[in-house]
Amino acid sequence: MSEAPVLELDNVARHFVVGKGFLGTGGGAVKAVDGVSLTLNRGETLALVGESGCGKSTLGRMALRLIEPTAGIVRVAGRDLTALSREELRADRRQMQIIFQDPFASLNPRMSVFDILAEPLLLHRLASGPALTARVHELLGLVGLAPHHAERFPHEFSGGQRQRIGVARAIATNPDVIVCDEPVSALDVSIQAQVVNLLRDLQARFGMAYLFIAHDLAVVKHIATHVAVMYLGRIVELAPKAQLYAHPRHPYTQALLAAAPRPDPALARARRTLLEGDPPSPLKPPSGCAFHPRCAFAAARCKAETPELRPMDSAAVACHRAEEIAAPEVAAAARRPWALEQRFAVLDAARREKAGI
């Protein structure tokens, strides 16, 4: 009998009501997330990718009920979060944590590192007295910091060190699932690799699952087991990482992969699937497939009928013409290492050699 998923999103949606302007114009509802269903198993990393404004962060916060869903069900370890009272939800928050994008804004500047890491332990009554001090020092060691760092304040650390503190806070309660909301996008490239490798090591050690929100496809390629591509509040493609990078089915996925920077000049000159125009307004989305105004393969059916997410091989694709679309230049490029991926590999090898792995 297989283990139940640690996170299940069942047709969740979030619509934000927009009021009318001064002259009575506007109004309506922004469908930030519109009927998304996902499952995440223990020890897996599901990456959410897409353009800014597609609903990634809103979906991640709904997974923790930091934002209340307009519709749908959120389950963590089989327990329906949407049916819990505030008191019950607080107790269940031990099983779910978040790592924020900005490592400075997410840490209280008036609290020492000791107080920041001790807070969740005290709140959930996991440690006190000497055991609390020992646990804080253990958490610092797990993320590559020293016990004496506990007495410092956030402004005394670099950006990478601050994000390590954020990671330590997230794992303090031994959660089942962690939402990583673009945790490395504000860091330098070399520091990104260190933090991503740290997250991988912690996952291998403790078995937690990650919902990893990102826009950098090289970072996603290094850490994800599965990838979900979002466009205008909906999932348009969901596949295992290797399959999605080698054989992207949706035109939007193909365009995202083709737009990623390449270290090979020959690839930089190769023909790319480029998107035309800007993403449509979520306040007034297009009829049918929301991607059809920017899609080179759009047909009459695409403009009239909204495609459902349907199985295809071991993936799922929301495209009427997915079987007809091929992108060999994207598949060929995906098999070659990217610049950032090469940097990850070098740092990972150095870390393993130092640890004797």
C-alpha positions in Angstrom: 0.0 0.0 0.0 1.5 3.3 -1.1 2.0 6.2 1.3 -0.6 9.0 1.1 0.7 12.3 -0.5 1.9 14.9 2.0 0.2 17.7 0.1 -2.9 17.6 -2.1 -4.5 20.5 -3.9 -7.9 19.6 -5.2 -9.3 22.1 -7.7 -8.2 25.1 -5.6 -8.9 28.6 -6.8 -8.4 32.1 -5.5 -10.3 35.1 -7.0 -9.6 38.6 -5.8 -12.5 41.0 -6.1 -11.5 44.3 -7.7 -13.5 47.4 -6.9 -14.6 50.1 -9.3 -12.4 53.1 -9.9 -13.1 56.8 -9.1 -15.1 57.2 -12.4 -17.0 54.0 -11.9 -14.8 52.0 -14.3 -13.2 48.6 -13.8 -14.5 46.1 -11.3 -14.7 42.4 -11.5 -12.6 39.5 -10.2 -9.0 38.6 -10.9 -8.6 34.8 -11.1 -5.1 34.5 -9.7 -5.5 30.8 -9.4 -8.2 29.0 -11.3 -8.9 25.4 -10.6 -5.5 23.8 -9.9 -5.0 20.2 -8.7 -1.6 18.9 -7.6 -0.2 16.1 -5.4 3.2 16.1 -3.7 4.7 12.9 -2.1 7.2 12.7 0.7 10.8 13.3 -0.4 9.8 14.8 -3.7 10.3 18.3 -5.1 7.5 19.7 -7.2 8.6 22.9 -9.0 6.2 25.6 -10.0 7.4 27.7 -12.9 6.0 30.5 -15.1 6.1 34.2 -15.8 5.7 36.7 -13.0 2.0 37.2 -12.2 0.9 33.7 -13.2 -0.2 32.8 -9.7 2.8 30.7 -8.4 3.2 32.5 -5.0 -0.6 32.7 -4.5 -0.8 29.0 -5.0 2.1 28.3 -2.6 0.5 30.4 0.1 -2.9 28.7 -0.3 -1.1 25.4 0.2 -0.3 26.6 3.7 -3.6 28.5 4.1 -1.7 31.8 4.5 -4.2 32.9 1.8 -7.7 31.5 2.0 -8.8 29.7 -1.1 -12.0 30.8 -2.8 -12.8 27.2 -3.8 -11.2 23.8 -3.5 -9.6 21.6 -0.9 -6.1 21.7 0.6 -4.9 18.6 2.4 -1.6 18.1 4.3 -0.8 14.6 5.3 -4.5 13.7 4.5 -5.9 16.4 6.8 -8.2 19.0 5.2 -6.8 22.4 6.1 -9.8 24.2 4.7 -12.0 22.6 7.4 -9.9 23.5 10.4 -10.5 26.2 12.9 -7.7 28.8 13.7 -6.7 26.8 16.8 -6.6 23.5 15.0 -4.7 25.1 12.1 -2.0 26.5 14.4 -1.3 23.0 15.8 -1.0 21.6 12.2 1.4 24.4 11.1 4.2 22.3 12.7 3.8 20.0 9.6 4.2 22.8 7.0 6.6 25.7 6.7 7.8 28.3 4.2 11.1 29.8 3.0 10.5 33.3 1.7 12.2 35.0 -1.2 13.8 37.9 0.6 16.1 36.7 3.3 16.3 40.1 4.9 12.6 41.1 5.0 11.6 37.6 6.3 13.7 37.9 9.5 12.7 40.2 12.4 15.6 42.7 12.6 14.9 43.2 16.4 15.3 39.5 17.2 18.6 37.6 17.5 19.2 34.5 15.5 18.7 32.5 18.7 15.2 34.0 19.3 14.3 33.5 15.6 15.0 29.8 15.7 13.7 29.3 19.2 10.3 30.9 18.5 8.8 27.9 16.5 10.2 25.5 19.0 8.6 27.3 22.0 5.4 27.9 20.1 4.9 24.1 19.4 6.4 23.1 22.8 9.2 21.1 21.2 12.0 22.2 23.5 12.8 24.4 26.5 15.8 25.2 28.8 19.1 23.5 27.9 17.4 21.4 25.2 16.2 24.5 23.5 19.8 25.9 23.3 21.1 22.6 22.1 18.4 22.4 19.4 19.1 25.9 18.1 22.9 25.1 17.9 22.0 21.9 16.1 19.9 23.8 13.5 22.7 26.2 12.9 25.1 23.4 12.3 22.7 21.7 9.8 22.7 24.8 7.6 26.5 25.5 7.8 26.6 28.1 10.5 28.3 28.1 13.9 26.8 28.2 17.4 28.2 31.7 18.1 26.1 33.0 15.3 23.1 32.6 17.5 23.9 35.8 19.4 24.0 37.9 16.2 21.2 39.9 14.5 20.1 39.5 10.9 21.8 42.7 9.7 25.2 41.2 10.7 25.0 38.4 8.0 25.3 38.3 4.3 22.3 37.5 2.1 23.3 33.9 1.7 23.8 33.5 5.5 20.4 35.1 6.2 18.8 32.6 3.8 20.5 29.8 5.7 18.9 31.1 8.8 15.5 31.1 7.0 16.1 27.5 6.0 17.0 26.6 9.6 13.8 28.2 10.9 11.8 26.2 8.3 13.2 22.8 9.3 13.0 23.5 13.1 9.7 21.7 13.6 10.6 18.7 11.3 7.8 19.6 8.8 6.4 17.2 6.2 6.2 19.9 3.5 8.1 23.2 2.9 7.0 25.8 0.4 10.1 27.4 -1.1 8.9 30.7 -2.6 11.8 31.7 -4.9 14.3 31.1 -2.1 17.4 31.8 -4.2 16.3 34.5 -6.7 17.7 37.3 -4.5 21.1 35.7 -4.2 24.3 35.7 -6.2 24.8 32.7 -8.6 27.5 31.0 -6.5 25.4 31.4 -3.4 22.3 30.1 -5.2 24.1 26.9 -5.8 25.2 26.5 -2.2 21.6 27.1 -0.9 20.1 24.7 -3.5 22.6 22.0 -2.6 21.9 22.6 1.1 18.1 22.1 0.4 18.9 18.9 -1.4 21.0 17.5 1.4 18.4 18.4 4.0 15.7 16.7 2.0 17.8 13.5 1.6 18.4 13.5 5.4 14.9 14.3 6.7 12.6 13.3 3.8 10.5 16.4 3.7 8.8 17.4 0.4 9.3 20.8 -1.3 6.9 22.9 -3.3 9.6 24.9 -5.1 8.4 28.1 -6.7 10.9 29.6 -9.2 11.3 31.3 -12.5 14.9 30.2 -13.1 14.7 27.0 -15.1 18.4 26.1 -14.4 17.7 26.1 -10.7 14.6 24.0 -11.2 16.5 21.5 -13.4 18.9 21.0 -10.5 16.5 20.3 -7.7 13.1 19.3 -9.0 11.7 15.8 -9.4 8.5 17.0 -11.2 7.7 20.4 -12.8 4.3 22.1 -13.1 4.1 25.0 -15.6 1.6 27.7 -14.8 0.1 30.3 -17.1 -2.5 32.8 -16.0 -3.6 30.9 -13.0 -3.8 27.4 -14.5 -1.4 24.5 -14.9 -0.7 24.0 -18.6 1.9 21.2 -18.3 2.9 18.8 -15.5 5.6 16.2 -16.0 8.7 14.5 -14.5 11.7 16.8 -14.8 13.6 14.8 -17.3 10.7 14.4 -19.6 9.6 18.0 -19.5 13.1 19.3 -20.3 13.8 16.8 -23.1 10.3 16.7 -24.7 8.2 19.8 -23.7 4.7 19.4 -25.1 3.0 22.7 -24.5 4.0 25.7 -26.6 4.4 27.9 -23.6 6.8 25.4 -22.0 8.8 25.2 -25.2 9.1 29.0 -25.2 10.2 29.2 -21.6 12.9 26.6 -22.2 14.0 28.3 -25.5 14.3 31.7 -23.7 16.8 30.4 -21.0 20.4 31.7 -21.4 22.8 29.2 -22.9 26.6 29.1 -22.5 27.1 27.6 -26.0 27.3 30.3 -28.8 25.9 27.9 -31.3 22.8 27.4 -29.2 22.5 31.1 -28.7 22.3 31.5 -32.5 19.9 28.6 -33.0 16.2 29.2 -33.9 14.1 29.8 -30.8 10.4 29.7 -30.1 9.9 33.3 -29.0 6.7 34.6 -27.5 5.1 37.6 -29.0 3.1 40.2 -27.0 2.6 40.5 -23.2 0.6 38.2 -21.0 -3.1 39.1 -21.0 -4.8 40.7 -18.1 -6.1 38.2 -15.5 -9.0 40.6 -15.1 -10.1 39.9 -18.6 -8.5 36.6 -19.8 -9.0 35.6 -23.4 -11.7 33.1 -24.4 -10.8 29.5 -24.9 -7.1 28.7 -24.2 -5.7 31.7 -22.4 -2.4 31.3 -24.3 -3.8 31.4 -27.8 -3.1 35.1 -28.5 0.6 34.4 -28.1 0.7 30.9 -29.6 2.1 30.2 -33.1 0.1 26.9 -33.2 -3.3 28.4 -32.2 -6.3 27.2 -34.2 -10.0 28.1 -34.2 -10.7 25.5 -31.5 -8.1 27.1 -29.2 -10.0 30.4 -29.3 -13.3 28.9 -28.5 -12.7 25.9 -26.1 -10.6 25.9 -22.9 -8.3 22.8 -22.9 -8.4 20.5 -19.9 -5.2 19.1 -18.4 -5.1 15.6 -19.9 -2.7 12.7 -19.6 0.0 12.2 -22.3 2.7 9.6 -21.8 3.7 10.1 -18.2 2.9 13.8 -18.3 -0.3 16.0 -18.4 -0.8 18.8 -20.9 -3.5 21.4 -21.4 -3.3 21.9 -25.2 -5.6 20.9 -28.0 -2.7 20.3 -30.4 0.0 18.8 -28.2 0.3 15.7 -30.3 1.0 17.8 -33.4 3.7 20.0 -31.8 7.3 19.1 -31.8 10.3 21.2 -30.8 13.5 19.3 -31.6 15.8 22.3 -31.1 14.4 22.7 -27.5 14.9 19.0 -26.8 18.5 19.0 -28.2 19.4 22.1 -26.1 17.9 20.6 -22.9 20.4 17.7 -23.1 23.3 20.1 -22.9 24.4 21.6 -19.5 23.4 25.2 -18.8 25.9 27.7 -17.4 24.2 27.8 -14.0 23.8 24.1 -14.0 27.5 23.7 -14.6 28.2 26.0 -11.6 25.9 23.8 -9.4 27.7 20.7 -10.5 31.2 22.1 -9.7 30.1 23.3 -6.2 28.3 20.0 -5.5 31.3 18.0 -6.4 33.6 20.2 -4.2 31.1 19.8 -1.3 31.0 16.1 -1.6 34.8 15.7 -1.8 35.2 17.8 1.3 32.5 15.7 3.1 34.1 12.5 1.9 30.9 11.4 0.1 
